[in-house]
Protein backbone atom coordinates (compact mmCIF):
# COMPACT_ATOMS: atom_id res chain seq x y z
CA UNK A 1 0.00 0.00 0.00
CA UNK A 2 0.97 3.64 -0.32
CA UNK A 3 1.28 4.02 3.48
CA UNK A 4 3.63 1.02 3.75
CA UNK A 5 5.72 2.32 0.86
CA UNK A 6 6.00 5.74 2.50
CA UNK A 7 7.02 4.20 5.82
CA UNK A 8 9.68 2.06 4.10
CA UNK A 9 11.04 5.15 2.34
CA UNK A 10 11.20 7.11 5.60
CA UNK A 11 12.96 4.20 7.31
CA UNK A 12 15.51 4.02 4.51
CA UNK A 13 16.13 7.78 4.71
CA UNK A 14 16.55 7.67 8.48
CA UNK A 15 18.95 4.72 8.22
CA UNK A 16 20.97 6.53 5.58
CA UNK A 17 21.16 9.70 7.69
CA UNK A 18 22.30 7.82 10.79
CA UNK A 19 24.88 5.80 8.86
CA UNK A 20 26.15 8.96 7.15
CA UNK A 21 26.63 10.73 10.49
CA UNK A 22 28.51 7.76 11.97
CA UNK A 23 30.69 7.14 8.92
CA UNK A 24 31.58 10.81 8.40
CA UNK A 25 32.54 11.45 12.03
CA UNK A 26 36.27 12.02 12.39
CA UNK A 27 38.50 13.59 15.01
CA UNK A 28 39.18 17.02 13.50
CA UNK A 29 42.43 18.73 14.49
CA UNK A 30 42.05 22.10 12.74
CA UNK A 31 38.91 24.24 12.80
CA UNK A 32 37.65 27.38 11.14
CA UNK A 33 36.81 30.36 13.38
CA UNK A 34 33.17 30.27 12.20
CA UNK A 35 30.97 30.72 15.30
CA UNK A 36 28.40 28.13 16.38
CA UNK A 37 25.14 29.57 17.69
CA UNK A 38 24.36 28.94 21.36
CA UNK A 39 20.89 27.66 20.45
CA UNK A 40 22.44 25.06 18.14
CA UNK A 41 24.86 23.90 20.83
CA UNK A 42 21.98 23.64 23.30
CA UNK A 43 19.93 21.59 20.84
CA UNK A 44 22.85 19.21 20.21
CA UNK A 45 23.21 18.65 23.94
CA UNK A 46 19.45 18.25 24.36
CA UNK A 47 19.40 15.54 21.68
CA UNK A 48 22.52 13.87 23.09
CA UNK A 49 20.96 13.69 26.55
CA UNK A 50 18.58 11.02 25.23
CA UNK A 51 21.49 8.61 25.70
CA UNK A 52 20.54 5.69 27.96
CA UNK A 53 21.86 5.54 31.50
CA UNK A 54 21.41 3.04 34.29
CA UNK A 55 18.40 3.97 36.46
CA UNK A 56 18.18 7.12 34.30
CA UNK A 57 20.95 8.71 36.41
CA UNK A 58 22.18 10.88 33.51
CA UNK A 59 25.71 11.21 34.95
CA UNK A 60 26.94 13.93 32.59
CA UNK A 61 27.69 17.59 33.23
CA UNK A 62 28.96 19.93 30.53
CA UNK A 63 30.77 23.26 30.60
CA UNK A 64 30.49 25.08 27.26
CA UNK A 65 33.36 27.51 26.63
CA UNK A 66 33.56 30.11 23.89
CA UNK A 67 35.00 33.58 23.43
CA UNK A 68 37.23 34.84 26.22
CA UNK A 69 36.29 31.96 28.53
CA UNK A 70 37.74 29.43 26.08
CA UNK A 71 40.83 31.54 25.42
CA UNK A 72 41.49 32.08 29.12
CA UNK A 73 41.44 28.35 29.90
CA UNK A 74 43.65 27.63 26.89
CA UNK A 75 46.21 30.26 27.95
CA UNK A 76 46.46 28.87 31.46
CA UNK A 77 46.89 25.27 30.36
CA UNK A 78 49.38 26.16 27.61
CA UNK A 79 51.45 28.16 30.09
CA UNK A 80 51.70 25.08 32.29
CA UNK A 81 52.30 22.79 29.31
CA UNK A 82 55.12 24.96 27.93
CA UNK A 83 56.76 25.71 31.29
CA UNK A 84 60.32 24.34 31.64
CA UNK A 85 60.36 21.12 33.62
CA UNK A 86 63.14 19.98 35.88
CA UNK A 87 64.62 16.60 34.86
CA UNK A 88 63.52 15.01 38.12
CA UNK A 89 60.10 16.70 38.24
CA UNK A 90 57.19 14.26 38.62
CA UNK A 91 54.81 13.84 35.71
CA UNK A 92 51.45 15.55 35.92
CA UNK A 93 48.80 13.37 37.52
CA UNK A 94 45.70 12.77 35.40
CA UNK A 95 42.21 12.90 36.86
CA UNK A 96 41.96 9.17 36.05
CA UNK A 97 43.88 6.55 34.08
CA UNK A 98 42.72 6.64 30.48
CA UNK A 99 45.31 4.52 28.68
CA UNK A 100 46.59 1.10 29.75
CA UNK A 101 49.53 1.09 32.13
CA UNK A 102 51.12 -1.62 30.00
CA UNK A 103 50.68 -1.49 26.24
CA UNK A 104 50.22 -4.84 24.47
CA UNK A 105 49.38 -6.00 20.94
CA UNK A 106 47.35 -5.09 18.97
CA UNK A 107 46.75 -1.82 20.82
CA UNK A 108 50.33 -0.55 20.81
CA UNK A 109 50.58 -1.10 17.04
CA UNK A 110 47.36 0.83 16.45
CA UNK A 111 48.58 3.66 18.64
CA UNK A 112 51.89 3.88 16.81
CA UNK A 113 50.22 3.82 13.41
CA UNK A 114 47.85 6.71 14.05
CA UNK A 115 50.69 8.78 15.48
CA UNK A 116 52.94 8.01 12.51
CA UNK A 117 50.18 8.72 9.99
CA UNK A 118 49.36 12.09 11.59
CA UNK A 119 52.99 13.19 11.84
CA UNK A 120 53.67 12.20 8.25
CA UNK A 121 50.76 14.36 7.08
CA UNK A 122 52.18 17.25 9.09
CA UNK A 123 55.68 16.71 7.73
CA UNK A 124 57.15 15.87 11.13
CA UNK A 125 60.19 13.61 11.02
CA UNK A 126 60.71 10.75 13.45
CA UNK A 127 62.48 12.15 16.49
CA UNK A 128 61.14 15.69 16.06
CA UNK A 129 60.07 15.91 19.68
CA UNK A 130 59.61 19.69 19.58
CA UNK A 131 57.26 19.47 16.59
CA UNK A 132 55.33 16.62 18.15
CA UNK A 133 55.03 18.49 21.44
CA UNK A 134 53.76 21.58 19.62
CA UNK A 135 51.14 19.52 17.82
CA UNK A 136 50.03 17.90 21.09
CA UNK A 137 49.81 21.35 22.64
CA UNK A 138 47.20 22.32 20.06
CA UNK A 139 44.80 20.13 22.04
CA UNK A 140 44.72 22.84 24.68
CA UNK A 141 43.63 25.44 22.11
CA UNK A 142 40.76 23.10 21.19
CA UNK A 143 42.48 23.04 17.77
CA UNK A 144 41.22 26.61 17.26
CA UNK A 145 37.57 25.52 17.38
CA UNK A 146 35.22 28.33 18.44
CA UNK A 147 33.64 26.09 21.09
CA UNK A 148 35.32 23.96 23.71
CA UNK A 149 33.40 21.52 25.89
CA UNK A 150 34.61 20.22 29.25
CA UNK A 151 32.83 17.17 30.65
CA UNK A 152 32.72 16.18 34.31
CA UNK A 153 31.23 13.41 36.40
CA UNK A 154 30.47 13.00 40.09
CA UNK A 155 33.25 11.09 41.85
CA UNK A 156 30.80 8.81 43.69
CA UNK A 157 29.62 7.21 40.43
CA UNK A 158 30.99 3.88 39.29
CA UNK A 159 32.00 2.21 36.01
CA UNK A 160 28.45 1.77 34.78
CA UNK A 161 27.97 5.52 34.71
CA UNK A 162 31.22 5.91 32.75
CA UNK A 163 29.84 3.49 30.14
CA UNK A 164 26.68 5.61 29.98
CA UNK A 165 28.82 8.72 29.62
CA UNK A 166 30.48 7.30 26.52
CA UNK A 167 27.10 6.96 24.84
CA UNK A 168 26.33 10.59 25.68
CA UNK A 169 29.62 11.74 24.16
CA UNK A 170 28.97 9.72 21.00
CA UNK A 171 25.50 11.24 20.72
CA UNK A 172 27.03 14.73 20.82
CA UNK A 173 29.43 13.91 18.01
CA UNK A 174 26.73 12.38 15.83
CA UNK A 175 24.22 15.17 16.48
CA UNK A 176 26.96 17.63 15.51
CA UNK A 177 27.66 15.75 12.26
CA UNK A 178 23.94 15.78 11.42
CA UNK A 179 24.21 19.58 11.50
CA UNK A 180 27.35 19.77 9.39
CA UNK A 181 29.60 20.35 12.41
CA UNK A 182 32.73 18.53 13.48
CA UNK A 183 34.30 17.51 16.78
CA UNK A 184 37.39 16.10 18.42
CA UNK A 185 37.07 14.30 21.77
CA UNK A 186 40.16 15.08 23.87
CA UNK A 187 41.48 13.06 26.78
CA UNK A 188 44.55 15.34 26.90
CA UNK A 189 42.71 17.70 29.24
CA UNK A 190 42.64 15.20 32.11
CA UNK A 191 46.30 16.00 32.86
CA UNK A 192 45.34 19.60 33.65
CA UNK A 193 42.29 18.92 35.78
CA UNK A 194 43.65 21.12 38.57
CA UNK A 195 43.76 24.18 36.29
CA UNK A 196 40.35 23.34 34.85
CA UNK A 197 38.91 22.95 38.34
CA UNK A 198 40.22 26.35 39.38
CA UNK A 199 39.25 28.14 36.16
CA UNK A 200 35.71 26.71 35.97
CA UNK A 201 35.07 26.65 39.70
CA UNK A 202 34.36 22.93 39.78
CA UNK A 203 33.18 21.55 43.12
CA UNK A 204 35.34 18.92 44.79
CA UNK A 205 32.68 16.31 44.05
CA UNK A 206 33.22 16.57 40.26
CA UNK A 207 36.10 15.17 38.23
CA UNK A 208 37.11 15.92 34.64
CA UNK A 209 36.19 13.24 32.10
CA UNK A 210 37.53 14.85 28.90
CA UNK A 211 37.28 17.86 26.64
CA UNK A 212 35.87 18.22 23.14
CA UNK A 213 36.39 20.72 20.33
CA UNK A 214 33.28 21.70 18.36
CA UNK A 215 32.99 23.71 15.17
CA UNK A 216 33.55 23.59 11.41
CA UNK A 217 36.53 21.65 10.05
CA UNK A 218 39.12 23.64 8.10
CA UNK A 219 39.15 21.82 4.73
CA UNK A 220 42.58 23.23 3.80
CA UNK A 221 44.50 21.75 6.74
CA UNK A 222 46.41 18.55 5.97
CA UNK A 223 45.82 17.04 9.42
CA UNK A 224 42.13 16.81 8.59
CA UNK A 225 42.91 14.34 5.84
CA UNK A 226 43.74 11.69 8.41
CA UNK A 227 41.47 8.67 8.04
CA UNK A 228 42.00 6.02 10.67
CA UNK A 229 41.60 2.34 9.88
CA UNK A 230 39.09 0.01 11.48
CA UNK A 231 39.18 -3.72 11.96
CA UNK A 232 36.76 -5.65 9.73
CA UNK A 233 33.79 -7.21 11.48
CA UNK A 234 35.47 -10.61 11.13
CA UNK A 235 38.32 -9.32 13.29
CA UNK A 236 36.28 -8.62 16.42
CA UNK A 237 32.99 -10.50 16.09
CA UNK A 238 32.16 -14.16 16.61
CA UNK A 239 28.75 -15.28 15.34
CA UNK A 240 27.45 -18.25 17.34
CA UNK A 241 24.36 -20.04 16.02
CA UNK A 242 24.46 -23.30 17.95
PyMOL commands that set and color helices and strands:
alter all, ss='L'
color gray80, all
select helices_A, chain A and resi 2-24+38-48+54-56+67-82+107-121+129-144+159-178+187-200+222-225+233-236
alter helices_A, ss='H'
color red, helices_A
select strands_A, chain A and resi 61-66+147-154+182-186+206-215
alter strands_A, ss='S'
color yellow, strands_A
deselect
rebuild
show_as cartoon
